[in-house]
Amino acid sequence: MKRSEINAIIKEFEAMLKEYKFALPPFLGFTPEEWAEKGHEYDEIRDNALGWDITDYGLGDYGKIGLALITIRNGNVHDPKYTKTYAEKIMYLRPGQVSPNHFHWNKMEDIINRGGGQLKFRLWNATKDEGLADTDVEICQDGRRYMVPAGSEIILDPGESLSLYPYYYHEFSVVGEPTLIGEVSMCNDDNTDNRFLDMPSRFPTIEEDEPPYRLLCNEYPPAKD
């Protein structure tokens, strides 16, 4: 992805959050120059990959396969000094985009339509060899449990949510208009806990055609001593 595209997406995301009065913690407004001056008091943000995250999954077509997200809070399964057992994200998806099919080995999560259009899911159970099972999937939608055939469409209107368990393949898109999507989950580790069906890359390669507007969650400089 070009840095100019990432910058534009972040500004678009910020405008959507402002429209829906979803306020962010102060660190999400830091400039790259401000991050260069931050000390060890911000290590939790660096160590747990909090912050902006814009990805085309390494496929080079963000308008079709992509997602903009912010990790607001997160624990760390690899570092016992961080004792949070939960994470929270807010995401932004445009019509025409798909977040590609994947499951998590360990993480359980609730995905919530926070406003905008409709959120469309398709779910499958994973087979033992990590393929798509042709078996009915149990759906837990705002406390209601029911069964659907593999790959069925599940539509979430604003305010509705879906619980996703480990080994549940899921892909999602939006219908109608750009949508804010919430995630409340167990600790999130994007480096080790994602199993993509077609194995794209979780983080993009960036072409630096202009200076960054915000640093992404994997770009923070070391703490200033």
N, C-alpha and C positions, 0 to 999 in steps of 0.2 A: 504494500500500500504506500501511496505517497503521503508524506507528512502533511501536506496541504489538505488532503482528503480527511485525514484523521482530525486535524484542527477544525475543519468545517463540521464534521460529525459531532464533535464535543460541543461546539457552540449551539448546534441544533438541539442536542440533548439538553443542554442547560436551559434553553428557551422553553422546551417542553416541561421541564421540571418547574420552572418559574410559573408557567401557565397553570399547572396543577397544584401550585403552592406546596411543593415537596422540597423542604429546606435541607441543605447538605451541611455536614460538618466543615469547619473552616479549612482544614487541610486540603480539601478538594478544590479550593480556590487559589492555592499557592502557585506562583509562577516558577519556571525553572530556576530563575535567579534567586528566588526566596528559598527553594529547596537546597541550593548550594550552601546556604548559611545555616541550615538546621542541624542541630546536634543530636546527641543520643536520646534525648527525650522523645524523639519520634521513631525510635527503633521498632516499635510494634507495627507501625505502618509499613516500614521497609521489610521487616522480617516476615510479615504475614500477607504481603501483597495486597494491601488495601489501596483503593484508588481507581483511577480510570483504566478502562480495558476495552480497546476497540480491535476487533478481529475480523479478518476475512477467511480465517481458517487455512491460510496458505494457498487458497485457490485463486486469488487475484480477481474476484468479481464480487465485491462487497454488496452491490445492489441486489444480488441474487442469493448469495451464501454469506451471511455476516451477522454480527451482533455488536451492539454497544452496551456496555455494562459498567457498573461501579460496585466494587466491594466496599461496603460501608464499615462492616465489622467482621472479624474472623479470629478464630483461635489458630492453633498450630499443633498438628498431631506429631510433629517431629521435634518440638522444643517444649519441655515440661514447664518452662518459666511462664508460658502463655497458657493460662488455665481455662480460657473460654471454650465451651463445648459446642458453640453455635456460630453461625455466620448469617449475614444479611446482605442482599444485593438489590439494586434497582437496575432494570434493563430498559432498553429502548429499541423497538423493532418497527421497521417500515413495512407497508404492504409490498408484496413482491419478494421480500426476503424470507429465507428459511434458516433457522438454527439447526444444523444437521444432526442426523440420527446418532445417538450415543447413549451409553448408560454409565453409571458410577458403580465401582466395586464396593464402596463403603458408605457413601453419602446418601442420606435420606433428605428430601427437600419438599417444601410446599412452594408451588409457583402460583402467583396471584395476579390477576388482571387488575392493575391499579387505575386504569382509565384510558380512554381512547376508543379503539375499535374492538373487534372480537379476537380472542386468542384461540387459535386452532391447533390442537394436539393430535398426534397419532402415536400409539403405544404398541409395543410388542414385548413379550417375555423373551429373555435371552436363552439360547440353548447352552448345553454344557460346553460346546466348542465356540461359543460367543457369536453364533448366528442368530437369525430371527426365527423364533418358534411360531408354528401355526396353531397356537393354543389360545383359548380365551384369556383375556387380561382382566384382572380385578381392578376396578376404578374406585378410588376414594376421592369424592368431589364434595368438599365442604361437609364432611361427616356422613355423606350418603355413599354406601358401598353397593356396587352392581357390576355385572360382567358384560364385556363386549367382545366381539370377534377381534382377532389380531389385526392391527392396522386401521381400526375404525377411527373416524374423526370424532373428537371430543371438543365441543365449543364452549369457551368460557366467556361470558359477558363481564363487563366491568364489575368488580367486587367479588367475583367467583374465583375459586382456587382448586388446585389439583395436587394431591400428594403423590410423590414419586419415590419408589423404593429402590434399593440396589438391584441391579440386573434387570431393570425396566428400560428397554430401549425407548427413546422418545425423541421426536422432532417436533418443532413448532413454528408457526407462522402467524401473521395477523391478517384480518379481513376488515376492509372499510377505511381505516385511517391509522396513522402512527399511534403506537400503544406503549404505555408505561407498564412494565412487568416487574413485580416484586418476587424476591426469593428469600425464604426463611429456611435455614438448613442446619445440619450438622457442620462441623468444620469443613472448610473447602480447601482442597489441594488440587489445583488444576494441572500440576506437573505429573502427578502419579495416579489420579483417581478417575480419569476420563477414558472410556473405551469407545472411540468413534467407529462406526460401522465401516466407513471407507477410509479411515486413517488419515484425515487431513491434519495439518499442523494447528495446534491450539493458538499460537501467537504468530502474528504476521512478520514478514520481512519488510522493513521500512526504507523507502527512498527519501532521503532528506532534501526535499526541494524547497523548504522554507523552515524557519526556526519553530520549535514546538510551542504551542499555546499552553498546554498542560503536559506534564510528564505522565507517561503511562505507569502502571503499577510495577512493571519490571525494569524501569529506567531510573530509579532514584540514585543519586550520587551517594557515596559513603557519608556517614555523619561527620560533621565538622567538629574537630577536637576543641 
